[in-house]
Amino acid sequence: MGKIVFAHPLWLWALIFVIPALAFIWYKTSTIESKSIRQRVRIRSIFFSAAWFNLVVAAAGISWGSYLVGVQKSSNGVAMVFDVSNSMLAEDTKNGASRLKTAQEYARLLMEKSEGTSFSVILAKGDGITAVPLTQDYQLIDSLLEVLSPNLMSAPGTSLYNGIQAALDSFPQNFSYAPHIWVFTDGEETESRLENGMTLCMEKGVPLTIIGFGSTEGRDIFTGDGTTVIHSAMQKNTILSKIQSSQAKMGKSFEAVYCSFVEAEEKGSAAKLLSPLKADSFQNINQSYSAFETRDRPRFKLFLVIALFWLATGIFVSEKRRSSLIFQSLLIMMIFTGCSESKNLIAEGCFDYHNSNYNSAISKYKTVIEKSETGDSSLIRDYALFNLGTTYLAEGETAAALEKYHEIFGGESESTKAGRTDASISTDEKIIFAVLYNLGVVAYESGNFDKARGYFKEALKIDSTDLQAKINLELCISKNETMGRQNESTMSKAAENNKKASGGENSLFEHIKENDKKQWKNSESTSDTDLSKDY
């Protein structure tokens, strides 16, 4: 069931009136001589109290369980968890080095290929600690990798779960990173809690990758006391089994958050790890990165329905016109519960947009688009795509906005879809008009006046009464004519400018030389400053 959470817990104080109210009604009805009337009033009071209880709980914003929401992040953040237990000293890698030494070199390779990504370093042995918080100072991380050793931690044993927990804690609250966790280990544990760590990552919406080091055949090593010898091997099959078990436990609602295993010495392993770090925005302009966040699943609708049920039942037991009242109660319930979740999310997204809470709005629109692929109408999807594109525009992500606008047309040209009137087109004409209008605005602002004119012209074919679209069309035509006259003027002066080019070039080069001299003089005058501050 999960932890029960209340968004507005102060509403729960309203429940203290229930018992005093019932006691008062019980006392007042004790003077009623008719037993049937007395019982009817008391039973109705109980039902109304139950309705009040559920109404208050709904108002308090009760929720339990969680679900994943797709969000856009501005950069990547990777928490690297290094298993520094004694088993990592086994020298059974292909190059003859120890597992820990191979993990150090592998981590360096990954960082070299991940420019712009923030990394943190977590050490895991019997406990898990954050050695380096999220940073892009790769030299600092490299200096720590150079001295990785089991001697850095005194806690005995191996607890990969504690390392994963520390990795999750290393990401700040409301962080702007798309989070990832890489665990460098041979998979051997003294505490079998790795599966719990996998489940925890899926609940938090953080992708987890176990990077295996060593061989499955293994090698004998000394334990921490320096005398006891045990056989150690990479636990590939055990790790894969735990991944399958954790995914089965979490169910399909969390399958978007991957939990995977990669052998470090397998060909193409680095490419698999680096692939999720690539930007996914349109044409890599205004780069953004897909990630997931977990949200509490609200249950207030359930309690609203229960409250209406008890209210209808209370009316039912106290009135004679029962059938009519039941119908009215059921009708009220249908009105309150008939709106689909997607429509609610679009409404919430619009509210967030107008309050400049763009990240929240984007998250809601993306959820609607994902749901539309499994049942909701294409009209709802188109509304969500349009709102998502408009939100991207508000954030300055023009390329991403254009991508979403063009998705509405489903591969058809704007003019083709705008001109069709058959029943197969489910997109509302209002949406098409709004998309064409916004495309015209974007084209105008980018200086492509001819293209903007075409968009406004197609928009007016849908709604010829829109005054603003007409004004914009006239502006585009005017701009086109002005640019045409400027081009003619430029061409007529080209020959004259060419004649003066040689003299102009000489004076220009003299000006550049003079600036260069001034720049060198300035640099010489400041040569005595403290260069230790130039970092």
Contacts in CASP RR format, 6 or more apart in sequence:
PFRMAT RR
TARGET T0000
AUTHOR 0000-0000-0000
METHOD contacts of the structure
MODEL  1
MGKIVFAHPLWLWALIFVIPALAFIWYKTSTIESKSIRQRVRIRSIFFSA
AWFNLVVAAAGISWGSYLVGVQKSSNGVAMVFDVSNSMLAEDTKNGASRL
KTAQEYARLLMEKSEGTSFSVILAKGDGITAVPLTQDYQLIDSLLEVLSP
NLMSAPGTSLYNGIQAALDSFPQNFSYAPHIWVFTDGEETESRLENGMTL
CMEKGVPLTIIGFGSTEGRDIFTGDGTTVIHSAMQKNTILSKIQSSQAKM
GKSFEAVYCSFVEAEEKGSAAKLLSPLKADSFQNINQSYSAFETRDRPRF
KLFLVIALFWLATGIFVSEKRRSSLIFQSLLIMMIFTGCSESKNLIAEGC
FDYHNSNYNSAISKYKTVIEKSETGDSSLIRDYALFNLGTTYLAEGETAA
ALEKYHEIFGGESESTKAGRTDASISTDEKIIFAVLYNLGVVAYESGNFD
KARGYFKEALKIDSTDLQAKINLELCISKNETMGRQNESTMSKAAENNKK
ASGGENSLFEHIKENDKKQWKNSESTSDTDLSKDY
1 64 0 8 1.000
1 65 0 8 1.000
2 64 0 8 1.000
2 65 0 8 1.000
3 64 0 8 1.000
3 65 0 8 1.000
4 62 0 8 1.000
4 63 0 8 1.000
4 64 0 8 1.000
5 62 0 8 1.000
5 63 0 8 1.000
5 64 0 8 1.000
5 296 0 8 1.000
6 12 0 8 1.000
6 60 0 8 1.000
6 61 0 8 1.000
6 62 0 8 1.000
6 63 0 8 1.000
7 60 0 8 1.000
7 61 0 8 1.000
7 62 0 8 1.000
7 63 0 8 1.000
7 296 0 8 1.000
7 298 0 8 1.000
8 59 0 8 1.000
8 60 0 8 1.000
8 61 0 8 1.000
9 60 0 8 1.000
10 60 0 8 1.000
11 56 0 8 1.000
11 59 0 8 1.000
11 60 0 8 1.000
11 61 0 8 1.000
12 56 0 8 1.000
12 57 0 8 1.000
12 60 0 8 1.000
14 52 0 8 1.000
14 56 0 8 1.000
14 59 0 8 1.000
15 53 0 8 1.000
15 56 0 8 1.000
18 49 0 8 1.000
18 52 0 8 1.000
18 53 0 8 1.000
21 45 0 8 1.000
21 49 0 8 1.000
22 45 0 8 1.000
22 46 0 8 1.000
22 49 0 8 1.000
25 41 0 8 1.000
25 42 0 8 1.000
25 45 0 8 1.000
26 42 0 8 1.000
29 38 0 8 1.000
29 41 0 8 1.000
29 42 0 8 1.000
30 38 0 8 1.000
32 38 0 8 1.000
32 41 0 8 1.000
40 317 0 8 1.000
40 318 0 8 1.000
41 318 0 8 1.000
43 314 0 8 1.000
43 317 0 8 1.000
43 318 0 8 1.000
44 314 0 8 1.000
44 315 0 8 1.000
44 317 0 8 1.000
44 318 0 8 1.000
47 310 0 8 1.000
47 311 0 8 1.000
47 313 0 8 1.000
47 314 0 8 1.000
47 317 0 8 1.000
48 310 0 8 1.000
48 311 0 8 1.000
48 314 0 8 1.000
50 307 0 8 1.000
50 310 0 8 1.000
51 307 0 8 1.000
51 308 0 8 1.000
51 309 0 8 1.000
51 310 0 8 1.000
51 311 0 8 1.000
51 314 0 8 1.000
52 307 0 8 1.000
53 307 0 8 1.000
54 303 0 8 1.000
54 304 0 8 1.000
54 306 0 8 1.000
54 307 0 8 1.000
54 310 0 8 1.000
55 303 0 8 1.000
55 304 0 8 1.000
55 307 0 8 1.000
57 300 0 8 1.000
57 303 0 8 1.000
58 300 0 8 1.000
58 301 0 8 1.000
58 303 0 8 1.000
58 304 0 8 1.000
58 307 0 8 1.000
59 300 0 8 1.000
61 298 0 8 1.000
61 299 0 8 1.000
61 300 0 8 1.000
62 298 0 8 1.000
62 299 0 8 1.000
62 300 0 8 1.000
62 303 0 8 1.000
63 296 0 8 1.000
63 297 0 8 1.000
63 298 0 8 1.000
63 299 0 8 1.000
63 300 0 8 1.000
64 296 0 8 1.000
64 297 0 8 1.000
64 299 0 8 1.000
65 296 0 8 1.000
65 297 0 8 1.000
66 203 0 8 1.000
66 294 0 8 1.000
66 295 0 8 1.000
66 296 0 8 1.000
66 297 0 8 1.000
67 253 0 8 1.000
67 294 0 8 1.000
67 295 0 8 1.000
67 297 0 8 1.000
68 205 0 8 1.000
68 253 0 8 1.000
68 254 0 8 1.000
68 256 0 8 1.000
68 257 0 8 1.000
68 292 0 8 1.000
68 293 0 8 1.000
68 294 0 8 1.000
68 295 0 8 1.000
69 292 0 8 1.000
69 293 0 8 1.000
69 294 0 8 1.000
69 295 0 8 1.000
69 363 0 8 1.000
69 364 0 8 1.000
69 366 0 8 1.000
69 367 0 8 1.000
70 256 0 8 1.000
70 290 0 8 1.000
70 291 0 8 1.000
70 292 0 8 1.000
70 293 0 8 1.000
70 363 0 8 1.000
70 366 0 8 1.000
70 367 0 8 1.000
70 370 0 8 1.000
71 290 0 8 1.000
71 291 0 8 1.000
71 292 0 8 1.000
71 293 0 8 1.000
71 359 0 8 1.000
71 362 0 8 1.000
71 363 0 8 1.000
71 366 0 8 1.000
72 288 0 8 1.000
72 289 0 8 1.000
72 290 0 8 1.000
72 291 0 8 1.000
72 359 0 8 1.000
72 362 0 8 1.000
73 176 0 8 1.000
73 177 0 8 1.000
73 178 0 8 1.000
73 288 0 8 1.000
73 289 0 8 1.000
73 290 0 8 1.000
73 291 0 8 1.000
74 176 0 8 1.000
74 177 0 8 1.000
74 287 0 8 1.000
74 288 0 8 1.000
74 289 0 8 1.000
75 116 0 8 1.000
75 117 0 8 1.000
75 118 0 8 1.000
75 176 0 8 1.000
75 177 0 8 1.000
75 178 0 8 1.000
75 289 0 8 1.000
76 114 0 8 1.000
76 116 0 8 1.000
76 117 0 8 1.000
76 118 0 8 1.000
76 177 0 8 1.000
76 178 0 8 1.000
76 180 0 8 1.000
76 277 0 8 1.000
76 289 0 8 1.000
77 117 0 8 1.000
77 118 0 8 1.000
77 119 0 8 1.000
77 120 0 8 1.000
77 134 0 8 1.000
77 171 0 8 1.000
77 177 0 8 1.000
77 178 0 8 1.000
77 179 0 8 1.000
77 180 0 8 1.000
78 114 0 8 1.000
78 117 0 8 1.000
78 118 0 8 1.000
78 119 0 8 1.000
78 120 0 8 1.000
78 179 0 8 1.000
78 180 0 8 1.000
78 181 0 8 1.000
78 182 0 8 1.000
78 277 0 8 1.000
79 119 0 8 1.000
79 120 0 8 1.000
79 122 0 8 1.000
79 134 0 8 1.000
79 167 0 8 1.000
79 168 0 8 1.000
79 170 0 8 1.000
79 171 0 8 1.000
79 179 0 8 1.000
79 180 0 8 1.000
79 181 0 8 1.000
79 182 0 8 1.000
80 107 0 8 1.000
80 119 0 8 1.000
80 120 0 8 1.000
80 121 0 8 1.000
80 122 0 8 1.000
80 182 0 8 1.000
80 184 0 8 1.000
81 122 0 8 1.000
81 123 0 8 1.000
81 124 0 8 1.000
81 160 0 8 1.000
81 163 0 8 1.000
81 164 0 8 1.000
81 166 0 8 1.000
81 167 0 8 1.000
81 181 0 8 1.000
81 182 0 8 1.000
81 183 0 8 1.000
81 184 0 8 1.000
81 185 0 8 1.000
82 100 0 8 1.000
82 103 0 8 1.000
82 107 0 8 1.000
82 121 0 8 1.000
82 122 0 8 1.000
82 123 0 8 1.000
82 124 0 8 1.000
82 148 0 8 1.000
82 184 0 8 1.000
82 185 0 8 1.000
83 103 0 8 1.000
83 124 0 8 1.000
83 125 0 8 1.000
83 158 0 8 1.000
83 160 0 8 1.000
83 183 0 8 1.000
83 184 0 8 1.000
83 185 0 8 1.000
83 186 0 8 1.000
83 187 0 8 1.000
84 100 0 8 1.000
84 123 0 8 1.000
84 124 0 8 1.000
84 125 0 8 1.000
84 148 0 8 1.000
84 149 0 8 1.000
84 150 0 8 1.000
84 152 0 8 1.000
84 153 0 8 1.000
85 124 0 8 1.000
85 125 0 8 1.000
85 126 0 8 1.000
85 150 0 8 1.000
85 157 0 8 1.000
85 158 0 8 1.000
85 188 0 8 1.000
86 150 0 8 1.000
86 221 0 8 1.000
86 222 0 8 1.000
86 223 0 8 1.000
86 224 0 8 1.000
87 99 0 8 1.000
87 158 0 8 1.000
87 186 0 8 1.000
87 188 0 8 1.000
87 221 0 8 1.000
87 232 0 8 1.000
88 98 0 8 1.000
88 99 0 8 1.000
88 100 0 8 1.000
88 103 0 8 1.000
88 150 0 8 1.000
88 185 0 8 1.000
88 186 0 8 1.000
88 213 0 8 1.000
89 98 0 8 1.000
89 99 0 8 1.000
89 100 0 8 1.000
89 150 0 8 1.000
89 221 0 8 1.000
90 98 0 8 1.000
90 99 0 8 1.000
90 186 0 8 1.000
90 214 0 8 1.000
90 218 0 8 1.000
90 219 0 8 1.000
90 221 0 8 1.000
90 232 0 8 1.000
91 97 0 8 1.000
91 98 0 8 1.000
91 99 0 8 1.000
91 219 0 8 1.000
92 99 0 8 1.000
92 214 0 8 1.000
92 215 0 8 1.000
92 217 0 8 1.000
92 218 0 8 1.000
92 219 0 8 1.000
92 233 0 8 1.000
93 99 0 8 1.000
93 102 0 8 1.000
93 213 0 8 1.000
93 214 0 8 1.000
93 215 0 8 1.000
93 265 0 8 1.000
94 265 0 8 1.000
95 102 0 8 1.000
97 105 0 8 1.000
99 186 0 8 1.000
99 213 0 8 1.000
99 214 0 8 1.000
99 234 0 8 1.000
100 148 0 8 1.000
100 149 0 8 1.000
100 213 0 8 1.000
102 213 0 8 1.000
102 214 0 8 1.000
102 264 0 8 1.000
102 265 0 8 1.000
103 148 0 8 1.000
103 184 0 8 1.000
103 211 0 8 1.000
103 213 0 8 1.000
103 264 0 8 1.000
104 145 0 8 1.000
104 146 0 8 1.000
104 148 0 8 1.000
106 184 0 8 1.000
106 211 0 8 1.000
106 213 0 8 1.000
106 264 0 8 1.000
106 270 0 8 1.000
107 145 0 8 1.000
107 184 0 8 1.000
108 142 0 8 1.000
108 145 0 8 1.000
109 270 0 8 1.000
110 182 0 8 1.000
110 270 0 8 1.000
110 273 0 8 1.000
110 274 0 8 1.000
111 117 0 8 1.000
111 119 0 8 1.000
111 138 0 8 1.000
111 141 0 8 1.000
111 142 0 8 1.000
113 270 0 8 1.000
113 274 0 8 1.000
114 274 0 8 1.000
114 277 0 8 1.000
116 136 0 8 1.000
117 136 0 8 1.000
117 277 0 8 1.000
118 134 0 8 1.000
118 135 0 8 1.000
118 136 0 8 1.000
118 177 0 8 1.000
119 132 0 8 1.000
119 134 0 8 1.000
119 135 0 8 1.000
119 136 0 8 1.000
119 138 0 8 1.000
119 141 0 8 1.000
120 130 0 8 1.000
120 132 0 8 1.000
120 133 0 8 1.000
120 134 0 8 1.000
120 135 0 8 1.000
120 167 0 8 1.000
120 170 0 8 1.000
121 130 0 8 1.000
121 131 0 8 1.000
121 132 0 8 1.000
121 141 0 8 1.000
121 144 0 8 1.000
121 145 0 8 1.000
122 128 0 8 1.000
122 129 0 8 1.000
122 130 0 8 1.000
122 131 0 8 1.000
122 163 0 8 1.000
122 166 0 8 1.000
122 167 0 8 1.000
122 170 0 8 1.000
123 129 0 8 1.000
123 131 0 8 1.000
123 148 0 8 1.000
123 152 0 8 1.000
123 153 0 8 1.000
123 163 0 8 1.000
124 158 0 8 1.000
124 159 0 8 1.000
124 160 0 8 1.000
124 162 0 8 1.000
124 163 0 8 1.000
124 164 0 8 1.000
124 166 0 8 1.000
124 183 0 8 1.000
124 185 0 8 1.000
125 150 0 8 1.000
125 153 0 8 1.000
125 155 0 8 1.000
125 156 0 8 1.000
125 157 0 8 1.000
125 158 0 8 1.000
125 159 0 8 1.000
126 153 0 8 1.000
126 155 0 8 1.000
126 156 0 8 1.000
126 157 0 8 1.000
126 158 0 8 1.000
126 159 0 8 1.000
126 162 0 8 1.000
126 190 0 8 1.000
126 191 0 8 1.000
127 153 0 8 1.000
127 155 0 8 1.000
127 159 0 8 1.000
127 162 0 8 1.000
127 163 0 8 1.000
128 153 0 8 1.000
128 155 0 8 1.000
128 159 0 8 1.000
128 162 0 8 1.000
128 163 0 8 1.000
128 165 0 8 1.000
128 166 0 8 1.000
129 153 0 8 1.000
129 166 0 8 1.000
130 166 0 8 1.000
130 167 0 8 1.000
130 169 0 8 1.000
130 170 0 8 1.000
131 144 0 8 1.000
131 152 0 8 1.000
132 140 0 8 1.000
132 141 0 8 1.000
132 144 0 8 1.000
133 170 0 8 1.000
134 170 0 8 1.000
134 171 0 8 1.000
134 172 0 8 1.000
134 177 0 8 1.000
135 141 0 8 1.000
150 224 0 8 1.000
156 190 0 8 1.000
156 224 0 8 1.000
157 190 0 8 1.000
157 191 0 8 1.000
158 188 0 8 1.000
158 189 0 8 1.000
158 190 0 8 1.000
158 191 0 8 1.000
159 189 0 8 1.000
159 190 0 8 1.000
159 191 0 8 1.000
159 193 0 8 1.000
160 183 0 8 1.000
160 185 0 8 1.000
160 187 0 8 1.000
160 189 0 8 1.000
160 193 0 8 1.000
160 194 0 8 1.000
160 197 0 8 1.000
161 191 0 8 1.000
161 193 0 8 1.000
161 194 0 8 1.000
161 196 0 8 1.000
161 197 0 8 1.000
161 200 0 8 1.000
163 183 0 8 1.000
164 181 0 8 1.000
164 183 0 8 1.000
164 194 0 8 1.000
164 197 0 8 1.000
164 198 0 8 1.000
164 200 0 8 1.000
164 201 0 8 1.000
164 208 0 8 1.000
165 197 0 8 1.000
165 200 0 8 1.000
167 181 0 8 1.000
167 183 0 8 1.000
168 181 0 8 1.000
168 200 0 8 1.000
168 201 0 8 1.000
168 204 0 8 1.000
168 206 0 8 1.000
171 177 0 8 1.000
171 179 0 8 1.000
171 206 0 8 1.000
177 291 0 8 1.000
178 289 0 8 1.000
178 290 0 8 1.000
178 291 0 8 1.000
179 205 0 8 1.000
179 206 0 8 1.000
179 207 0 8 1.000
179 291 0 8 1.000
180 206 0 8 1.000
180 207 0 8 1.000
180 209 0 8 1.000
180 276 0 8 1.000
180 277 0 8 1.000
181 201 0 8 1.000
181 206 0 8 1.000
181 207 0 8 1.000
181 208 0 8 1.000
181 209 0 8 1.000
182 209 0 8 1.000
182 211 0 8 1.000
182 273 0 8 1.000
183 208 0 8 1.000
183 209 0 8 1.000
183 210 0 8 1.000
183 211 0 8 1.000
184 211 0 8 1.000
184 212 0 8 1.000
184 213 0 8 1.000
184 264 0 8 1.000
185 210 0 8 1.000
185 211 0 8 1.000
185 212 0 8 1.000
185 213 0 8 1.000
186 212 0 8 1.000
186 213 0 8 1.000
186 214 0 8 1.000
186 232 0 8 1.000
186 233 0 8 1.000
186 234 0 8 1.000
186 235 0 8 1.000
187 194 0 8 1.000
187 210 0 8 1.000
187 212 0 8 1.000
187 234 0 8 1.000
187 235 0 8 1.000
187 238 0 8 1.000
187 239 0 8 1.000
188 232 0 8 1.000
188 233 0 8 1.000
188 235 0 8 1.000
194 210 0 8 1.000
194 239 0 8 1.000
194 242 0 8 1.000
195 242 0 8 1.000
195 245 0 8 1.000
195 246 0 8 1.000
197 208 0 8 1.000
197 246 0 8 1.000
198 208 0 8 1.000
198 242 0 8 1.000
198 243 0 8 1.000
198 246 0 8 1.000
198 259 0 8 1.000
199 246 0 8 1.000
199 249 0 8 1.000
199 250 0 8 1.000
201 207 0 8 1.000
201 208 0 8 1.000
201 257 0 8 1.000
201 259 0 8 1.000
202 208 0 8 1.000
202 246 0 8 1.000
202 247 0 8 1.000
202 250 0 8 1.000
202 254 0 8 1.000
202 257 0 8 1.000
202 259 0 8 1.000
203 250 0 8 1.000
203 254 0 8 1.000
203 294 0 8 1.000
204 294 0 8 1.000
205 254 0 8 1.000
205 257 0 8 1.000
205 291 0 8 1.000
205 292 0 8 1.000
205 293 0 8 1.000
205 294 0 8 1.000
206 257 0 8 1.000
206 292 0 8 1.000
207 257 0 8 1.000
207 258 0 8 1.000
207 259 0 8 1.000
207 260 0 8 1.000
207 276 0 8 1.000
208 258 0 8 1.000
208 259 0 8 1.000
208 260 0 8 1.000
209 258 0 8 1.000
209 259 0 8 1.000
209 260 0 8 1.000
209 261 0 8 1.000
209 262 0 8 1.000
209 273 0 8 1.000
210 239 0 8 1.000
210 243 0 8 1.000
210 260 0 8 1.000
210 261 0 8 1.000
210 262 0 8 1.000
211 262 0 8 1.000
211 263 0 8 1.000
211 264 0 8 1.000
211 269 0 8 1.000
211 273 0 8 1.000
212 234 0 8 1.000
212 236 0 8 1.000
212 239 0 8 1.000
212 261 0 8 1.000
212 262 0 8 1.000
212 263 0 8 1.000
212 264 0 8 1.000
213 234 0 8 1.000
213 264 0 8 1.000
213 265 0 8 1.000
214 233 0 8 1.000
214 234 0 8 1.000
214 264 0 8 1.000
214 265 0 8 1.000
215 233 0 8 1.000
215 234 0 8 1.000
216 233 0 8 1.000
216 234 0 8 1.000
216 236 0 8 1.000
216 237 0 8 1.000
217 233 0 8 1.000
218 231 0 8 1.000
218 232 0 8 1.000
218 233 0 8 1.000
218 234 0 8 1.000
219 231 0 8 1.000
219 232 0 8 1.000
219 233 0 8 1.000
220 229 0 8 1.000
220 230 0 8 1.000
220 231 0 8 1.000
220 232 0 8 1.000
221 229 0 8 1.000
221 230 0 8 1.000
221 231 0 8 1.000
221 232 0 8 1.000
222 228 0 8 1.000
222 229 0 8 1.000
223 229 0 8 1.000
223 230 0 8 1.000
234 263 0 8 1.000
236 261 0 8 1.000
236 263 0 8 1.000
239 261 0 8 1.000
240 261 0 8 1.000
243 259 0 8 1.000
243 260 0 8 1.000
243 261 0 8 1.000
246 259 0 8 1.000
247 254 0 8 1.000
247 255 0 8 1.000
247 259 0 8 1.000
256 292 0 8 1.000
257 292 0 8 1.000
260 272 0 8 1.000
262 269 0 8 1.000
262 272 0 8 1.000
262 273 0 8 1.000
263 269 0 8 1.000
277 289 0 8 1.000
279 287 0 8 1.000
279 288 0 8 1.000
279 289 0 8 1.000
280 288 0 8 1.000
280 289 0 8 1.000
280 290 0 8 1.000
281 287 0 8 1.000
281 288 0 8 1.000
281 397 0 8 1.000
281 399 0 8 1.000
281 400 0 8 1.000
282 399 0 8 1.000
282 400 0 8 1.000
282 402 0 8 1.000
282 403 0 8 1.000
283 399 0 8 1.000
285 398 0 8 1.000
285 399 0 8 1.000
285 400 0 8 1.000
286 396 0 8 1.000
286 397 0 8 1.000
286 398 0 8 1.000
286 399 0 8 1.000
286 400 0 8 1.000
288 397 0 8 1.000
288 400 0 8 1.000
293 363 0 8 1.000
301 336 0 8 1.000
301 337 0 8 1.000
304 336 0 8 1.000
304 337 0 8 1.000
305 333 0 8 1.000
305 336 0 8 1.000
305 337 0 8 1.000
308 329 0 8 1.000
308 332 0 8 1.000
308 333 0 8 1.000
308 336 0 8 1.000
309 329 0 8 1.000
309 333 0 8 1.000
311 329 0 8 1.000
312 325 0 8 1.000
312 326 0 8 1.000
312 329 0 8 1.000
312 330 0 8 1.000
312 332 0 8 1.000
312 333 0 8 1.000
315 325 0 8 1.000
315 329 0 8 1.000
316 322 0 8 1.000
316 325 0 8 1.000
316 326 0 8 1.000
316 329 0 8 1.000
319 325 0 8 1.000
340 376 0 8 1.000
340 380 0 8 1.000
341 371 0 8 1.000
342 368 0 8 1.000
342 371 0 8 1.000
342 372 0 8 1.000
342 376 0 8 1.000
342 380 0 8 1.000
342 384 0 8 1.000
343 380 0 8 1.000
345 364 0 8 1.000
345 365 0 8 1.000
345 367 0 8 1.000
345 368 0 8 1.000
346 364 0 8 1.000
346 365 0 8 1.000
346 368 0 8 1.000
346 380 0 8 1.000
346 383 0 8 1.000
346 384 0 8 1.000
346 387 0 8 1.000
348 364 0 8 1.000
349 360 0 8 1.000
349 361 0 8 1.000
349 364 0 8 1.000
349 365 0 8 1.000
349 387 0 8 1.000
350 361 0 8 1.000
350 387 0 8 1.000
352 358 0 8 1.000
352 360 0 8 1.000
352 361 0 8 1.000
352 364 0 8 1.000
353 361 0 8 1.000
353 387 0 8 1.000
353 390 0 8 1.000
353 391 0 8 1.000
353 394 0 8 1.000
356 394 0 8 1.000
358 391 0 8 1.000
358 394 0 8 1.000
358 395 0 8 1.000
361 387 0 8 1.000
361 391 0 8 1.000
362 388 0 8 1.000
362 391 0 8 1.000
362 392 0 8 1.000
365 384 0 8 1.000
365 385 0 8 1.000
365 387 0 8 1.000
365 388 0 8 1.000
365 391 0 8 1.000
366 384 0 8 1.000
366 388 0 8 1.000
368 376 0 8 1.000
368 380 0 8 1.000
368 381 0 8 1.000
368 384 0 8 1.000
369 381 0 8 1.000
369 384 0 8 1.000
369 385 0 8 1.000
369 388 0 8 1.000
372 378 0 8 1.000
372 380 0 8 1.000
372 381 0 8 1.000
372 384 0 8 1.000
373 381 0 8 1.000
377 426 0 8 1.000
378 426 0 8 1.000
378 427 0 8 1.000
379 426 0 8 1.000
379 427 0 8 1.000
379 428 0 8 1.000
382 408 0 8 1.000
382 426 0 8 1.000
382 427 0 8 1.000
382 428 0 8 1.000
382 431 0 8 1.000
383 428 0 8 1.000
383 431 0 8 1.000
385 404 0 8 1.000
385 405 0 8 1.000
385 407 0 8 1.000
385 408 0 8 1.000
386 404 0 8 1.000
386 405 0 8 1.000
386 408 0 8 1.000
386 431 0 8 1.000
386 434 0 8 1.000
386 435 0 8 1.000
388 404 0 8 1.000
389 400 0 8 1.000
389 401 0 8 1.000
389 404 0 8 1.000
389 405 0 8 1.000
390 401 0 8 1.000
390 438 0 8 1.000
392 398 0 8 1.000
392 400 0 8 1.000
392 401 0 8 1.000
392 404 0 8 1.000
393 401 0 8 1.000
393 438 0 8 1.000
393 442 0 8 1.000
398 442 0 8 1.000
398 446 0 8 1.000
401 438 0 8 1.000
401 442 0 8 1.000
402 439 0 8 1.000
402 442 0 8 1.000
405 435 0 8 1.000
405 438 0 8 1.000
405 439 0 8 1.000
408 427 0 8 1.000
408 431 0 8 1.000
408 432 0 8 1.000
408 435 0 8 1.000
409 416 0 8 1.000
409 417 0 8 1.000
409 435 0 8 1.000
410 417 0 8 1.000
414 432 0 8 1.000
414 435 0 8 1.000
414 436 0 8 1.000
414 439 0 8 1.000
414 455 0 8 1.000
414 458 0 8 1.000
415 458 0 8 1.000
417 425 0 8 1.000
417 427 0 8 1.000
417 432 0 8 1.000
418 432 0 8 1.000
418 436 0 8 1.000
418 458 0 8 1.000
418 459 0 8 1.000
418 461 0 8 1.000
418 462 0 8 1.000
419 461 0 8 1.000
429 462 0 8 1.000
429 463 0 8 1.000
432 462 0 8 1.000
433 459 0 8 1.000
433 462 0 8 1.000
433 463 0 8 1.000
433 466 0 8 1.000
436 455 0 8 1.000
436 456 0 8 1.000
436 458 0 8 1.000
436 459 0 8 1.000
436 462 0 8 1.000
437 455 0 8 1.000
437 456 0 8 1.000
437 459 0 8 1.000
437 466 0 8 1.000
437 468 0 8 1.000
437 469 0 8 1.000
437 472 0 8 1.000
439 455 0 8 1.000
440 451 0 8 1.000
440 452 0 8 1.000
440 454 0 8 1.000
440 455 0 8 1.000
440 456 0 8 1.000
440 459 0 8 1.000
440 472 0 8 1.000
441 452 0 8 1.000
441 472 0 8 1.000
443 449 0 8 1.000
443 451 0 8 1.000
443 452 0 8 1.000
443 455 0 8 1.000
444 452 0 8 1.000
444 472 0 8 1.000
444 475 0 8 1.000
444 476 0 8 1.000
444 479 0 8 1.000
447 479 0 8 1.000
449 476 0 8 1.000
449 479 0 8 1.000
449 480 0 8 1.000
449 483 0 8 1.000
450 476 0 8 1.000
450 480 0 8 1.000
452 472 0 8 1.000
452 476 0 8 1.000
453 473 0 8 1.000
453 476 0 8 1.000
453 477 0 8 1.000
453 480 0 8 1.000
454 476 0 8 1.000
456 469 0 8 1.000
456 472 0 8 1.000
456 473 0 8 1.000
456 476 0 8 1.000
457 473 0 8 1.000
459 466 0 8 1.000
459 469 0 8 1.000
460 466 0 8 1.000
460 469 0 8 1.000
460 470 0 8 1.000
460 473 0 8 1.000
463 469 0 8 1.000
END
